[in-house]
Structures are given as structure tokens and as C-alpha cells.
Amino acid sequence: MLHFLENENYKVGVESLGAELQHFIKLDEQLEFIWLADPSVWPSHAPNLFPIIGEVPDFEYTYNGKTYQMQRHGFARKKEFKLIEKHHDKLVFELTHDEETLQQYPFKFTLLIAYKLEWNKLSVTYLVRNDDTHAMYFSVGGHPGFNVPFYPNENYTDYYLEFEQEETLSRYLLNENGLQTGDTERVLEQERVLHLNHNYFDKDALVFKDLNSEKVTLSSKTNPRALEIEFKGFPYLGIWAKPGPSKYVCVEPWCGIAGRVGETGELQEKEGIQELGPKQAFERTFTISIL
């Protein structure tokens, strides 16, 4: 079921399946910024990733001597969330463990995803709570896709990502199974601007670590409209679109990252995994602002 937030200038729509953001519209122009999930290209809008990000080798990991199966990006994006709060400016969705999740992921948890609309800014907050009697291990993050170009008379290559600070960045390369190979490729050298080009995605996502910036702006050379994505507290950032002439780009703040070729498969040893003690909570927020 689709739920909405709206003020005088902006409208947000969130689907309870996966607690997935589906719309962020500037009303005076009827301008939609969220990718409309064309099933022939990429059939998602902005999935929420939990309890892993990316893939683990052979879709398997081990914990306490037992092997579990886990699909790419985890199960939350395909689960029905319960709407537990609805206000004029805020929606809060809840997912808790059940028999199905315990077969894939042996932890009792609560995942809350909150959307708050403040004028031109949408905040997306993840709150993970450990409801178990022992430590739990998880990753969490976003995968929002944005329409590019914003206007029909523009080209994809008119757009660029501008980081808050100068960056010297290498992408961490992925193999055909979505796993880190251990190889890197330099993308920026003391620069702030990354010009969009479909060729970047022939090698899968641009995966970045150790950014100096905490925000990035998606802008065009031909119009003043822009999106600002702030991701303070998220140590990894993915930039992705399906290879080919697609009309969107994903900017993905992550607390976690894909598995690595040759890793042990032990969940608690996975790079980027978060550890949360019994009855403790973990919270992170990223924001999307229309400028």
C-alpha cells in the first residue's frame, strides 16, 4: 500500500512493501525525481538493504558453525512492513523477525525506517534494534534511484555528481558475481566533479570507501535544478545504473559492503559488518534535498 507525505511544494510516496520510497515530486512542475521502476530496465525505485549489502560468496555465510542462505542485498526489500506512525510530515515503518527471516538470519531484530519531509528535504532514518540475548551482526543502507535527466530536452551526459570536498577516489572493482575482487581503479584525482557516463557501469557499481565528503549533489549543465544527498555516518557509497542507455542513477549510502573473493564466509568477519549488543539500537540518517 502506498502512503503519502505532502506540503505546499513537495509530495512523497512510500510503499509498505519494502518500505520503499517511490515518489518525490516537485508539485509546481509535476517533476518526479525518483526512478519509476521500468520493469524492462530496473524494476525498483529505492530499495532498502538489510541485513546485508551486496552479495556474499555463493549466497552463503556462516555463523556459529551453521551455514545460511542470503540473497543479494538481504530480505527487507521484499518484506511487507507495518506502518506504525503516520503524521502530516512523517511516516514510520516497522519490520520484525519472523520464522522466514530466522531461517536466513538467526537474529531477533526490529528494523524501523522513518521518512520525514521538511520543506524541500526528505530524511530517511534507519533504526536497527537488537531484540536478542546475544550480539547481532548486520549491514543497512539505501539504494535510491533518481531520474536522469530531470527534463526531456536534456541528455544523460549533461549531468554530474559534485562532491562536497575534493576527492582522490578509487572504485573497488566487483566481479561478475558482485563480489569485491581486491582490485581498484582510480576515478578522481583531487577533484570534486564526476561526470555521468553510462560506460562507468560496464564494470558494475562505482563503490567508494573513505570519502572525505558527507554529501554529493546531482546537477545538470543545462538547468539549475539539483538534488543533494547527504550521507553522514555511512562509510561506503555506491553509484550505479544498469549498463546501457538507462535514464537514472542510483546514489547509495551504505553501512556495509559486498563480500570479497576468498573471504572466510563468517558473518562477523565480513567487511563493513555492524555489531550490535543485546537490547541495543543503531541509527543512521541520509537526506535527499531538492535544490
C-alpha positions in Angstrom: 0.0 0.0 0.0 1.2 3.4 -0.9 1.4 6.2 1.8 2.0 9.9 1.2 3.5 12.9 2.7 2.8 16.3 1.2 3.4 20.0 1.8 2.7 23.1 -0.3 5.6 22.3 -2.7 6.5 18.6 -2.5 4.9 15.2 -2.4 6.5 11.9 -1.2 5.1 8.4 -1.7 6.3 5.3 0.2 5.2 1.8 -0.5 4.7 -0.5 2.5 6.3 -3.4 0.6 10.0 -3.0 1.5 9.1 0.5 3.0 10.3 1.7 -0.4 10.4 5.3 -1.5 8.6 5.6 -4.8 7.9 9.3 -5.3 9.5 12.6 -4.6 7.7 15.2 -6.7 8.1 19.0 -7.0 4.4 19.9 -7.3 4.5 23.2 -9.2 6.3 21.5 -12.1 5.0 18.0 -11.5 8.6 17.0 -11.7 9.3 13.4 -10.4 12.8 12.8 -9.1 12.6 9.1 -8.2 13.1 6.5 -10.9 9.8 5.0 -12.0 11.0 1.3 -11.9 10.6 0.5 -15.6 10.5 -3.3 -15.5 12.4 -3.7 -18.7 15.3 -1.8 -17.3 15.5 -1.9 -13.5 12.2 -2.7 -11.7 12.9 -0.9 -8.4 12.7 2.6 -7.1 14.7 2.9 -3.9 15.2 -0.4 -2.1 16.2 -0.6 1.5 19.1 -3.0 2.1 19.1 -5.2 5.2 20.6 -7.3 6.8 23.4 -7.4 4.2 24.6 -5.2 1.4 25.7 -6.7 -1.9 26.4 -10.4 -2.2 28.2 -13.0 -0.1 30.1 -15.7 -1.9 27.7 -18.4 -3.3 24.9 -16.6 -1.5 26.1 -18.3 1.7 27.6 -17.2 5.0 28.3 -19.0 8.3 27.5 -18.1 11.9 28.2 -20.2 15.0 29.1 -23.1 12.8 25.9 -23.1 10.7 25.5 -22.1 7.1 22.7 -19.8 6.0 21.5 -18.7 2.5 21.2 -15.0 1.8 20.3 -13.3 -1.5 21.9 -10.1 -2.7 21.0 -7.1 -0.5 19.1 -9.1 2.0 15.4 -9.7 2.5 14.0 -6.4 3.8 13.3 -5.0 0.3 10.9 -7.9 -0.3 9.1 -7.9 3.0 5.9 -6.2 3.9 6.5 -3.5 6.6 3.9 -2.4 9.1 3.1 1.3 9.2 3.3 2.2 12.9 3.2 6.0 12.7 1.6 8.5 10.3 1.8 12.2 10.7 1.4 15.1 8.2 5.2 15.2 7.8 6.4 11.7 8.9 5.9 8.0 8.2 7.4 5.2 10.3 7.5 1.6 9.0 8.4 -1.5 11.1 9.8 -4.9 10.2 10.5 -7.6 12.8 11.9 -11.1 12.7 9.6 -14.0 11.9 10.0 -17.7 11.1 11.1 -16.9 7.5 13.8 -14.4 8.4 15.2 -16.7 11.2 15.8 -19.4 8.6 18.0 -16.9 6.7 19.3 -14.7 9.5 19.5 -16.1 13.1 18.8 -12.9 15.0 15.8 -11.4 16.6 15.5 -7.8 15.4 13.4 -4.8 14.8 14.0 -2.5 11.8 12.3 0.9 11.7 12.5 3.1 8.6 11.3 6.6 9.1 10.6 9.2 6.3 10.3 12.8 7.3 9.5 15.7 4.9 10.7 19.1 5.9 10.1 21.6 3.2 12.4 20.5 0.3 14.3 17.9 2.3 13.4 14.2 2.9 15.1 12.4 5.7 15.4 8.6 5.6 16.3 7.1 9.0 17.2 3.5 9.8 16.8 2.4 13.3 18.0 -1.2 14.0 17.2 -2.8 17.3 18.7 -6.0 18.6 15.9 -7.9 20.3 18.1 -10.9 21.0 20.1 -12.0 24.0 23.5 -12.0 22.2 25.3 -9.7 19.7 23.8 -9.4 16.2 25.7 -8.6 13.0 24.2 -6.7 10.1 24.5 -4.1 7.4 22.0 -1.5 6.4 21.7 1.1 3.6 19.8 2.7 0.8 19.6 2.2 -2.9 17.6 5.2 -4.2 17.4 5.7 -8.0 17.0 9.2 -9.4 15.6 10.1 -12.9 18.3 11.4 -15.2 17.7 13.7 -17.0 15.2 15.7 -15.0 13.8 17.3 -18.1 13.0 15.7 -21.5 15.2 18.1 -23.6 18.4 17.1 -21.8 20.9 14.3 -22.1 22.3 11.9 -19.5 25.8 13.2 -20.1 24.6 16.8 -19.2 24.6 15.6 -15.5 27.3 15.3 -13.0 27.9 14.4 -9.3 29.7 17.1 -7.3 31.2 16.0 -4.0 31.3 18.3 -1.0 35.1 18.2 -0.9 38.0 17.4 -3.3 38.4 13.7 -3.5 41.1 11.3 -4.7 38.9 8.2 -5.2 39.4 4.7 -6.5 36.5 2.4 -7.2 36.6 -1.0 -5.6 36.0 -3.4 -8.5 33.4 -6.2 -8.5 33.4 -9.4 -10.4 30.6 -10.9 -12.4 29.1 -12.3 -9.1 29.1 -8.9 -7.4 32.0 -9.6 -5.1 34.9 -7.4 -4.5 38.0 -8.6 -6.4 40.6 -6.7 -4.3 41.4 -4.6 -7.4 40.8 -0.9 -7.6 40.6 1.7 -10.4 41.3 5.4 -10.0 38.3 7.6 -10.8 39.0 11.1 -9.3 42.4 12.8 -8.6 42.0 15.7 -6.2 38.7 16.6 -7.9 35.1 17.2 -6.9 33.1 16.5 -10.1 32.3 13.1 -11.6 30.6 13.5 -15.0 27.9 10.8 -15.6 28.7 8.4 -18.3 27.0 5.0 -19.0 30.4 3.4 -19.6 31.2 3.7 -15.9 28.7 0.9 -15.2 30.0 -1.6 -17.6 32.0 -2.9 -14.6 29.1 -2.8 -12.2 28.7 -0.1 -9.5 31.2 2.5 -8.6 32.0 1.5 -5.0 33.8 4.1 -2.9 35.3 3.9 0.6 37.0 6.5 2.8 35.3 9.6 1.3 36.1 13.0 2.8 32.7 14.3 1.7 29.5 13.7 3.6 27.3 15.0 0.8 27.1 14.9 -3.0 25.0 16.9 -5.4 23.4 15.6 -8.7 23.3 18.6 -11.1 23.0 19.4 -14.7 25.0 21.7 -17.0 21.7 22.9 -18.6 19.3 23.7 -15.8 19.6 25.0 -12.2 17.7 22.2 -10.6 19.7 19.8 -8.4 19.5 17.0 -5.8 21.7 16.9 -2.7 22.2 13.6 -1.0 23.8 13.9 2.5 25.2 10.6 3.9 26.9 11.5 7.2 27.7 8.3 9.2 27.7 6.0 6.1 31.2 4.8 5.5 30.6 3.5 1.9 28.9 5.0 -1.1 27.7 3.2 -4.3 27.0 4.9 -7.6 25.1 2.6 -10.0 22.9 2.2 -13.0 22.2 -0.9 -15.2 24.7 -0.9 -18.1 23.3 0.5 -21.3 21.3 3.7 -22.1 19.3 3.8 -18.9 17.7 7.1 -17.7 18.6 7.0 -14.0 21.4 6.9 -11.5 21.5 5.4 -8.0 23.4 7.1 -5.2 23.6 4.6 -2.4 24.7 5.3 1.2 25.8 2.1 2.9 26.8 0.9 6.3 28.2 -2.3 4.8 29.6 -3.5 1.5 29.6 -6.6 -0.8 31.6 -9.6 0.1 35.1 -10.2 -1.1 36.6 -13.0 -3.2 38.3 -15.5 -0.9 36.8 -14.3 2.4 36.0 -16.8 5.1 32.3 -16.5 4.9 32.0 -15.9 8.6 29.3 -13.2 9.1 31.1 -11.4 11.9 34.3 -11.2 9.8 32.6 -9.6 6.7 33.9 -6.2 5.8 31.7 -3.3 7.0 29.5 -5.5 9.2 28.0 -3.8 12.2 28.0 -5.4 15.6 25.1 -4.5 18.0 24.9 -5.7 21.6 21.7 -7.2 23.1 18.9 -4.7 23.5 21.0 -2.0 21.9 20.0 0.2 18.9 21.8 1.6 15.9 20.6 4.7 14.0 21.7 6.4 10.7 20.0 9.0 8.6 20.6 10.1 5.0 18.7 13.0 3.3 17.6 13.9 -0.2 17.1 17.6 -0.8 15.6 19.2 -4.0 17.6 22.4 -4.7 
